[in-house]
Amino acid sequence: MNASSSLQAVLLALGLLTLSGCAVMQPPAEVLPTAQLTPSTRTTRDLTALPPPKGRVAVAVYGFRDQTGQYKASPDSSFSTSVTQGAASILVKALKDSGWFLPLERENLQNLLTERKIVRALETPQDRSAPAAAMLPQLLPASVMIEGGVIAYESNVRTGGAGARYLGVGLSSQYRVDQVTVNLRSVDIRNGQILNSVSTTKTIFSYEVHPSVFKFVAFKDLLELEGGMTRNEPAQLCVKEAIEAAVVHLVVQGVKDQVWAFREEKDWNAPVVQSYLRQSADHAAQLEAAVATSQASPATAPASTH
């Protein structure tokens, strides 16, 4: 390859990198200039596509805490947690969006009680002659309590990458997979019995693409160009999807165990219900196979101390 051809190749690579750099510097199509509603996922569509219940269940959510104790790795702040601390708000919205539950305010119950006291204190004299129940209705009691939390966050569950360089022009990529797990359980407030318990796991995918040019274009003239793009899947959206999946599984398992029921019996054959039933059946089959394998394997003899 002569000097002219080499220079043309470098200029072509330079032009491509310049165009790609301009594309990267421009806001992507999904980055909108104004605030938008939180994007929905396939799990969100499954949640809203559930058949209607025979009656909505009044539920209380006192909290949905981060039980992982995980903080973001350096160089991020040591006070920044790996997962959102607002999972309770995500859970309340998922319960309401499902159409099966009637969430009641319990996390900030004291604020609600304070406001009710203010309303009673501001009643006019003519209002005081009326029964108190007519002015301010009683709070609704819950029949089921929803408990749980974000129970695990594992970083670098799987990592990898690839790269190539030819005549000083190269491209490399890396990826990382994290994992978040949530647990959701329903509790009967009459006797404290746990009706159902569900754990769901969602992976968090991040990747990086890094093109580069390192080449002599002339004697003692070195050209070096670098670019890059990184994309991290938002952790809070992954927590949201895991919670929504847990709510769907909770509804389907509750119907299966006759804790609650569909408005019409034929809704049992709805595609979304059968899909989540198959997931539960596959999980149970995998668990049984693992137990059978562990029982069939010979016990490991204890090591001798002599």
C-alpha positions in Angstrom: 0.0 0.0 0.0 1.5 3.3 -1.1 1.5 6.5 0.9 -1.4 8.0 -1.1 -3.6 5.0 -0.5 -2.7 5.0 3.2 -3.6 8.7 3.5 -6.9 8.1 1.7 -7.8 5.3 4.1 -7.0 7.4 7.1 -9.0 10.4 5.8 -11.9 8.0 5.1 -11.7 6.7 8.7 -11.4 10.3 9.9 -14.5 11.2 8.0 -16.5 8.3 9.4 -15.4 9.0 12.9 -16.4 12.7 12.5 -19.8 11.7 11.2 -20.3 9.2 14.0 -19.1 11.8 16.5 -21.7 14.2 15.2 -24.3 11.6 15.6 -23.3 10.8 19.1 -23.2 14.5 20.1 -26.8 14.9 18.8 -29.5 14.0 21.3 -30.8 10.5 20.5 -34.4 10.2 19.3 -35.5 8.7 22.7 -34.1 11.7 24.6 -36.9 14.2 24.6 -36.5 17.9 25.6 -39.6 17.9 27.9 -40.7 15.7 30.8 -42.7 12.6 29.8 -44.6 9.9 31.5 -42.4 7.0 32.6 -42.1 4.6 29.7 -44.1 1.4 29.9 -42.6 -2.1 29.3 -44.0 -5.4 28.2 -44.6 -6.2 31.9 -46.6 -3.0 32.3 -48.8 -4.0 29.4 -49.3 -7.4 31.0 -50.2 -5.7 34.3 -52.9 -3.5 32.6 -54.2 -6.4 30.5 -55.2 -8.5 33.4 -58.9 -9.5 33.3 -61.1 -7.6 35.8 -61.6 -9.0 39.3 -64.9 -9.9 41.0 -64.1 -7.2 43.4 -61.1 -4.9 44.1 -59.1 -5.8 47.2 -58.3 -3.0 49.7 -54.6 -3.2 50.4 -52.2 -1.4 52.7 -48.5 -0.8 51.9 -46.5 0.5 54.8 -43.2 0.4 53.0 -41.1 -1.4 50.5 -37.5 -1.0 51.6 -34.2 -1.5 50.0 -32.8 -4.5 51.9 -29.7 -5.0 49.8 -27.4 -2.6 51.6 -25.6 -2.0 48.3 -24.0 1.3 47.3 -22.7 2.4 43.9 -19.1 1.5 43.2 -16.3 4.0 43.0 -15.9 6.6 41.6 -19.6 7.3 42.5 -20.4 8.7 45.9 -20.3 6.2 48.7 -23.6 7.6 50.0 -25.4 6.8 46.7 -27.4 3.6 46.8 -27.4 1.1 43.9 -31.2 0.9 43.8 -34.0 3.4 44.2 -35.3 4.2 47.6 -38.8 4.9 46.2 -39.8 1.4 45.6 -42.9 1.8 47.8 -44.3 4.4 45.4 -43.6 2.2 42.4 -45.5 -0.7 44.1 -48.5 1.5 45.0 -48.8 2.6 41.4 -48.4 -1.0 40.1 -51.2 -2.2 42.5 -53.5 0.6 41.3 -52.7 0.1 37.6 -53.5 -3.6 37.8 -57.2 -2.9 38.5 -57.3 -5.6 41.2 -56.3 -3.6 44.3 -57.4 -0.5 46.0 -54.3 0.9 47.7 -54.8 2.8 50.9 -52.4 5.5 52.2 -50.4 4.0 55.0 -46.8 5.1 54.5 -47.6 8.7 55.4 -50.6 7.9 57.5 -49.6 10.5 60.1 -49.8 13.3 57.5 -53.3 12.1 56.5 -54.4 12.1 60.1 -53.1 15.6 60.7 -55.0 16.9 57.7 -58.2 15.3 59.0 -57.6 17.0 62.3 -57.2 20.3 60.5 -60.5 19.8 58.7 -62.3 19.1 61.9 -60.7 22.1 63.6 -61.8 24.4 60.8 -65.4 23.4 60.8 -67.8 26.3 61.2 -70.2 26.5 64.2 -73.2 25.5 62.0 -71.1 22.5 60.8 -70.5 21.4 64.4 -74.2 20.8 64.9 -74.1 18.2 62.1 -72.9 14.6 62.8 -69.2 14.3 62.5 -69.6 11.3 60.2 -71.5 13.4 57.7 -68.6 15.9 57.5 -65.7 13.6 57.3 -66.1 9.9 56.4 -64.2 7.2 58.2 -60.9 5.8 56.8 -61.2 2.6 54.8 -59.7 -0.5 56.5 -57.5 -2.9 54.5 -58.2 -6.6 54.2 -54.8 -7.5 52.9 -51.3 -6.0 53.6 -48.6 -6.1 51.0 -45.1 -6.5 52.3 -41.6 -7.2 50.9 -38.7 -5.3 49.5 -35.7 -5.1 47.1 -33.8 -8.1 48.5 -30.8 -8.4 46.2 -28.6 -6.4 43.9 -25.7 -8.2 42.3 -23.1 -6.3 40.2 -21.0 -7.8 37.4 -23.0 -11.0 37.2 -21.6 -11.3 33.7 -19.0 -9.2 31.9 -17.3 -9.4 28.6 -16.1 -7.6 25.5 -14.4 -7.8 22.1 -12.1 -5.7 20.0 -10.2 -5.5 16.8 -7.5 -3.2 15.2 -6.2 -3.2 11.7 -3.6 -0.7 10.4 -4.2 1.5 13.4 -8.0 1.7 13.0 -9.8 -0.3 15.7 -13.1 -0.8 17.5 -13.8 -2.3 20.9 -16.9 -3.0 23.0 -17.6 -4.1 26.5 -20.7 -5.1 28.3 -21.8 -5.7 31.9 -24.9 -7.4 33.4 -26.2 -6.6 36.9 -29.2 -8.2 38.6 -31.9 -7.0 40.9 -34.4 -9.2 42.8 -37.6 -8.2 44.6 -39.9 -10.1 47.0 -43.6 -9.4 47.3 -46.0 -11.1 49.7 -49.6 -10.7 50.6 -50.7 -11.0 54.3 -54.2 -11.6 55.6 -54.7 -9.0 58.4 -57.3 -11.1 60.2 -54.9 -13.8 61.2 -51.5 -12.8 59.9 -51.4 -15.6 57.4 -49.1 -15.2 54.4 -51.4 -15.8 51.4 -48.7 -15.8 48.7 -45.1 -14.9 48.3 -43.4 -14.1 45.0 -39.8 -13.3 44.1 -38.9 -11.9 40.7 -35.5 -11.1 39.1 -34.6 -8.5 36.4 -31.2 -8.1 34.7 -29.7 -4.7 34.1 -27.6 -4.4 30.9 -24.9 -1.9 30.2 -22.5 -1.6 27.2 -19.8 0.6 25.8 -18.6 1.0 22.2 -15.1 2.6 21.7 -13.8 3.3 18.1 -10.2 4.6 17.7 -7.6 5.6 15.1 -3.8 5.6 15.8 -1.8 6.0 12.7 1.1 7.9 11.1 -0.2 10.0 8.3 3.3 11.3 7.4 6.8 11.2 8.7 6.6 12.1 12.4 3.0 13.1 12.0 0.8 10.9 14.2 -3.0 10.9 14.0 -4.9 9.7 17.0 -8.7 9.8 17.2 -11.0 8.3 19.8 -14.7 8.1 20.3 -17.1 6.2 22.4 -20.7 5.6 23.5 -22.0 4.1 26.7 -25.5 3.1 27.5 -26.7 2.0 31.0 -30.2 0.6 31.5 -31.9 2.7 34.2 -31.9 0.7 37.5 -35.2 2.2 38.7 -37.0 1.0 35.5 -35.6 -2.5 36.1 -36.9 -2.3 39.7 -40.3 -1.1 38.4 -40.5 -4.0 35.9 -39.6 -6.5 38.6 -42.3 -5.2 40.9 -44.9 -5.2 38.2 -44.1 -8.8 37.3 -44.4 -9.7 41.0 -47.8 -8.1 41.2 -49.0 -10.0 38.1 -47.7 -13.3 39.6 -49.3 -12.4 42.9 -52.7 -11.9 41.2 -52.5 -15.1 39.1 -51.3 -17.2 42.1 -54.1 -15.7 44.2 -56.7 -16.7 41.7 -55.2 -20.2 41.5 -55.3 -20.6 45.3 -58.9 -19.1 45.4 -57.8 -16.1 47.5 -59.6 -13.9 45.0 -61.4 -14.5 41.7 -62.0 -13.2 38.2 -65.2 -11.5 37.4 -65.9 -14.2 34.8 -64.6 -17.8 34.9 -63.7 -17.8 31.3 -61.0 -15.1 32.0 -58.9 -18.0 33.4 -58.0 -18.8 29.8 -56.8 -15.3 29.0 -53.4 -15.3 27.3 -51.7 -13.2 29.9 -52.9 -15.4 32.7 -51.8 -18.6 31.0 -48.4 -17.1 30.2 -47.7 -16.4 33.8 -49.1 -19.8 34.8 -46.6 -21.4 32.5 -43.7 -19.4 34.0 -44.7 -20.6 37.5 -45.0 -24.2 36.3 -41.6 -24.0 34.6 -40.0 -22.6 37.7 -41.6 -25.3 39.9 -40.3 -28.0 37.4 -36.8 -26.6 37.6 -36.9 -26.6 41.4 -38.1 -30.2 41.5 -35.4 -31.2 39.1 -32.7 -29.5 41.1 -34.0 -31.2 44.3 -34.0 -34.6 42.6 -30.5 -34.1 41.4 -29.2 -33.1 44.8 -30.8 -36.1 46.4 -29.5 -38.5 43.8 -25.9 -37.3 44.1 -23.8 -39.2 46.8 -23.1 -37.3 50.0 -19.6 -35.9 50.2 -17.6 -37.8 52.9 -16.1 -35.6 55.6 -12.4 -34.9 55.3 -10.2 -37.0 57.6 -8.4 -35.2 60.4 -5.6 -37.7 60.5 
